[in-house]
Amino acid sequence: MKIPLVDLRAQYANLRPEIDAAIAAVLESTAFVKGPAVGEFETAFASYCEARHAIGVGNGTDALRLVFRALGFEPGDEMLTVPTTFIATTEAISHVGAVTRFVDIDERTWMFDVEKAAGHVTDRTRAIVPVHLYGHPVDMDAVNAFASQRHLAVVEDAAQAHGARLRGRRVGALAQAGTFSFYPGKNLGAYGDAGAVVTNDDDVAERVRMYADHGRLDKYEHRTEGWNSRLDTIQAAVLAVKLRSLDDANAERRRCAQRYNDALGGIDALEFPVLVDGAEPVHHLYVVRAQNRDALRKHLGDQEIATGVHYPLPLHLQPAYRHLGYARGDFPVAEALADSIVSLPCYPELGDTDIDRVVDAVRSFYDAP
């Protein structure tokens, strides 16, 4: 039997009665836009994130774009982020006219490296956008201290880190604002596109909500031009059901990751990220560096074990960013990572027997005893 990288069918089977009932309730009410389920989910997600506000929006990219607009970033402003992330992070920066300035990642954690960031700050730098990649928290205490000294805003990209903690606090609520994607494969995934902004700042929350709904807070009074980026009521209903079991699902992801760590940790050909002190990850992805990565993937594929690469080409080398003037060699840690990482199956419904099958296949490739 094939082992997929993620199994949304199994997830739905476990929650089917509750999800079907939640969707049916929306269909019966016909409140498809801004229905009660939206506000109910926003309240529940804000509480879960230990924040004052959660504003549901159309997707994770819009969540970033709306925060950047709410914080007043303007054309020509610069923001620091990593080249090891999905393009949504930097698209949103470009969409408000700002400029991405990349910072190479830390060699051990594979996350935003504050020590390297100092060399990229200019008089146009306005913000840092750390990415909690793979569900691993960035050291936000270090990022916030660095930003505070330089009067920079901080916006967390928590699209892969629903429920992760750093030193006892939820990520996403550790800066001016945090953004989440609820793309279906995420730890907390909708059945379509959806996203949210989380913040403890009342003014930011109001502006995000206004910009997401055509620039209005009242039905027929538009204070400015905005976007149409509202969280769909059906998606909110689905997310509310899934949120109730998110901590249990994340615990199962940690079980998977720990089983991999215990079984694969002694293989010299593999390298694992080092977690930040006090981090409680949620393993949206289980990623390792592997010698002969492509041959390993073929070996696993031949045994019907799916793998992924997140992400094979760093953003500074993408055609979309040629105009920024970066070249191969500018961010060597990110480039080396992209050339060697592999994502192994890791999801709550993955049983120990299947994990052991993956482990055996990896060990056989490296002739590990």
C-alpha positions in Angstrom: 0.0 0.0 0.0 1.2 3.5 -0.9 2.2 5.8 2.0 1.3 9.3 1.1 3.0 12.5 2.2 -0.3 13.6 3.8 -3.6 11.8 4.0 -6.6 14.2 4.1 -9.0 11.4 3.3 -8.1 9.7 6.6 -8.4 13.0 8.5 -11.9 13.6 7.1 -13.0 10.0 7.9 -12.1 10.6 11.6 -14.1 13.9 11.8 -16.8 13.2 9.2 -19.9 13.3 11.4 -18.9 16.6 13.0 -17.7 18.2 9.8 -20.8 17.1 7.8 -23.1 18.5 10.5 -21.2 21.8 10.6 -21.4 22.2 6.8 -25.0 21.2 6.7 -25.8 23.9 9.3 -24.3 26.6 7.1 -26.2 25.3 4.1 -29.4 25.3 6.0 -28.9 28.9 7.3 -27.7 30.1 3.8 -25.4 32.6 5.7 -22.6 31.9 3.2 -20.8 35.2 3.7 -20.0 36.6 7.1 -22.3 34.0 8.8 -22.2 33.3 12.5 -19.6 30.6 12.1 -17.0 33.1 11.1 -17.2 35.1 14.3 -17.4 32.0 16.4 -14.2 30.6 14.8 -12.4 33.9 15.1 -13.2 34.0 18.8 -12.1 30.4 19.3 -8.9 30.8 17.3 -7.9 34.1 19.1 -8.3 32.3 22.4 -6.3 29.3 21.1 -3.5 31.6 20.0 -3.7 33.5 23.4 -4.3 36.7 21.5 -6.8 39.5 21.7 -7.9 39.3 18.0 -8.1 36.8 15.1 -9.5 38.1 11.8 -10.5 35.5 9.3 -9.4 36.3 5.7 -9.5 34.6 2.3 -6.0 33.0 2.4 -2.6 33.1 4.1 -1.1 35.4 1.4 -3.8 38.0 1.9 -3.2 37.7 5.7 0.3 38.9 5.2 -0.7 41.5 2.6 -3.4 43.0 4.8 -1.1 43.2 7.9 1.5 45.0 5.8 -1.1 47.5 4.7 -2.4 47.9 8.2 1.1 48.6 9.5 1.4 51.4 6.9 4.3 50.0 4.8 4.8 51.9 1.6 6.5 51.5 -1.8 10.3 51.4 -1.3 10.2 50.2 2.3 12.4 47.1 2.9 11.6 43.9 4.8 13.9 41.2 5.9 13.0 37.6 5.5 14.5 34.2 4.6 14.9 32.7 1.1 13.7 29.3 2.4 10.0 29.8 2.4 7.0 29.6 0.0 6.7 32.6 -2.3 3.6 33.8 -0.6 5.8 35.4 2.1 7.6 37.6 -0.4 4.6 38.1 -2.8 2.8 39.9 0.0 5.8 42.2 0.5 5.8 43.0 -3.2 2.1 43.6 -3.3 2.3 46.6 -1.0 5.2 48.0 -3.0 7.9 47.1 -0.5 11.2 45.3 -1.3 12.3 42.0 0.0 15.8 41.8 1.5 16.9 38.2 2.1 18.9 37.0 5.1 20.6 33.6 5.1 19.3 31.0 7.5 21.0 29.7 10.6 23.2 26.6 9.9 21.8 24.6 12.9 18.1 25.6 13.2 17.5 26.4 9.5 15.5 29.4 10.7 15.9 33.2 10.5 19.4 34.2 11.7 19.5 37.4 13.7 23.2 37.6 13.7 23.3 37.7 9.9 20.4 40.2 9.8 22.5 43.1 11.0 24.4 43.2 7.7 21.2 43.7 5.7 19.6 46.5 7.6 19.5 49.8 5.7 17.9 53.2 6.3 14.9 51.8 4.3 14.4 48.7 6.5 11.0 48.7 8.2 10.2 45.2 9.3 11.3 41.6 9.8 9.2 38.7 8.6 10.4 35.6 10.4 9.0 32.3 9.1 8.2 29.4 11.5 9.1 26.9 8.7 8.1 23.3 9.0 6.3 24.1 12.2 9.5 24.9 14.1 9.4 28.2 16.0 11.9 30.9 15.3 13.7 32.4 18.3 11.2 35.3 18.6 12.8 36.7 21.7 16.0 37.3 19.8 14.1 38.7 16.7 12.1 41.0 18.8 15.1 42.3 20.7 17.0 42.9 17.5 13.9 44.7 16.0 13.3 46.8 19.0 16.9 48.1 19.0 16.4 49.2 15.4 12.7 50.3 15.6 11.5 47.7 13.2 8.1 46.0 13.1 7.9 42.2 13.3 5.2 40.1 11.5 5.3 36.4 12.1 4.6 34.1 9.1 3.1 31.2 11.1 1.5 29.5 8.0 3.1 26.2 9.0 3.0 26.5 12.7 -0.5 26.3 14.0 -0.3 25.5 17.8 3.5 25.7 18.1 4.9 27.2 21.3 8.0 29.0 22.2 8.9 29.1 25.9 5.3 28.4 26.8 3.7 31.0 24.4 1.9 30.3 21.1 3.6 31.5 18.0 1.7 34.0 15.9 1.0 36.1 19.0 4.6 37.0 19.7 4.9 40.2 17.6 2.8 43.0 16.3 0.9 40.5 14.3 1.0 36.9 13.1 -0.5 35.3 10.0 -1.8 31.9 9.3 -2.7 29.9 6.2 -5.5 27.3 6.4 -4.6 25.6 3.1 -6.0 22.1 3.3 -2.7 20.3 4.0 -1.8 22.6 7.0 -2.0 21.4 10.6 -5.3 23.3 10.8 -6.6 23.1 7.2 -9.8 24.2 5.6 -11.5 22.6 2.6 -10.3 25.3 0.3 -8.4 28.6 0.7 -8.6 30.4 4.0 -6.4 32.4 6.4 -6.3 34.5 9.5 -4.4 37.4 11.1 -3.7 37.2 14.8 -2.8 40.3 16.9 -2.9 41.9 20.3 -3.0 45.4 18.7 -6.6 46.8 18.6 -5.7 49.3 15.8 -4.1 46.7 13.6 -7.0 44.4 14.1 -9.5 47.1 13.1 -7.5 48.1 10.0 -7.1 44.5 8.8 -10.8 43.8 9.2 -11.6 47.0 7.3 -9.1 46.4 4.4 -10.3 42.8 4.1 -13.9 43.9 3.6 -13.8 46.6 0.9 -12.4 49.2 3.3 -15.5 49.3 5.5 -16.5 48.6 9.0 -20.2 49.5 8.4 -22.1 48.0 5.5 -22.3 51.1 3.4 -19.6 53.4 4.7 -16.2 52.7 3.0 -13.4 54.5 4.8 -10.9 53.6 2.1 -10.4 51.2 -0.8 -9.8 47.7 0.4 -9.9 44.1 -0.9 -12.5 41.3 -0.9 -10.7 38.8 1.3 -13.3 37.5 3.8 -13.2 34.1 5.4 -15.9 31.9 3.8 -18.6 30.7 6.3 -18.3 27.1 5.3 -14.6 27.1 5.8 -15.0 28.8 9.2 -17.4 26.0 10.2 -14.9 23.3 9.1 -12.0 25.0 10.9 -14.0 25.3 14.1 -14.5 21.6 14.1 -10.8 20.9 13.4 -9.6 23.4 15.9 -11.1 21.4 18.8 -8.8 18.5 18.0 -5.7 20.4 16.9 -3.6 19.9 20.0 -4.3 16.1 19.8 -3.4 16.1 16.2 -0.2 18.0 16.8 0.7 15.5 19.6 0.4 12.8 17.0 2.7 14.7 14.7 5.3 14.9 17.5 4.9 11.1 18.0 5.7 10.6 14.3 8.7 12.9 14.5 10.1 11.3 17.7 9.8 7.9 16.2 11.8 9.0 13.1 14.3 10.8 15.3 14.9 7.7 17.4 15.2 5.4 14.4 17.2 7.6 12.0 19.3 9.7 14.4 22.3 7.4 14.1 22.7 7.6 10.4 25.7 9.8 9.5 24.2 10.5 6.0 21.3 12.4 7.6 21.3 15.8 9.3 18.4 17.1 11.5 17.5 20.7 12.4 18.3 21.8 15.9 15.3 23.2 17.7 15.5 26.6 19.4 15.8 26.4 23.1 12.2 26.3 24.6 10.6 25.4 21.3 7.6 23.1 21.0 7.3 22.4 17.3 4.2 21.0 15.6 6.0 19.2 12.7 3.9 20.4 9.8 6.6 18.8 7.8 9.3 16.3 8.9 12.4 17.5 7.0 15.9 16.1 7.0 19.1 16.8 5.0 20.1 13.6 3.2 23.2 12.7 1.2 22.2 11.5 -2.3 18.8 13.0 -1.7 17.4 12.4 -5.2 18.5 8.8 -5.2 17.0 8.3 -1.8 13.7 9.7 -3.0 13.7 7.3 -6.0 14.4 4.4 -3.6 11.5 5.4 -1.4 9.2 6.0 -4.4 10.0 2.6 -5.8 8.6 1.2 -2.5 5.5 3.4 -2.8 6.6 5.9 -0.1 5.8 9.5 -1.1 8.3 12.2 -0.3 8.6 16.0 -1.0 11.1 18.8 -1.2 10.1 22.0 0.6 11.6 23.9 -1.2 13.9 22.9 -4.1 14.9 26.4 -5.3 15.4 29.2 -2.8 13.5 32.4 -3.5 16.5 34.5 -4.3 17.2 32.2 -7.3 13.6 32.2 -8.5 13.0 33.9 -11.9 10.4 36.1 -10.2 13.2 37.8 -8.2 15.9 38.3 -10.8 15.3 42.0 -10.6 16.6 42.0 -7.0 20.1 41.1 -8.3 20.9 38.1 -6.2 23.0 35.2 -7.5 24.0 31.7 -6.5 26.4 31.8 -3.7 24.8 34.8 -2.0 23.0 32.7 0.6 25.1 29.5 0.9 23.3 27.9 3.8 19.9 28.2 2.2 21.2 26.9 -1.1 22.9 23.9 0.5 19.7 23.1 2.3 17.6 23.3 -0.8 19.9 20.9 -2.6 19.7 18.2 0.1 16.5 18.3 2.1 13.7 15.7 1.9 10.3 15.7 3.6 9.1 12.3 4.9 5.5 11.4 5.5 4.3 12.9 8.8 0.7 13.3 9.7 -1.5 12.4 12.7 -3.1 9.4 11.1 0.3 7.8 10.1 0.6 4.6 12.1 3.7 3.2 13.7 3.8 0.3 11.3 4.0 2.7 8.3 6.6 4.9 10.0 8.7 1.8 10.6 8.3 0.9 6.9 9.6 4.4 6.0 12.5 4.0 8.4 13.4 0.5 7.1 13.4 1.9 3.5 15.7 4.8 4.5 18.0 2.6 6.5 18.3 0.1 3.7 19.3 2.8 1.3 22.2 3.8 3.5 23.0 0.2 4.5 22.4 1.2 8.1 22.2 -1.8 10.5 
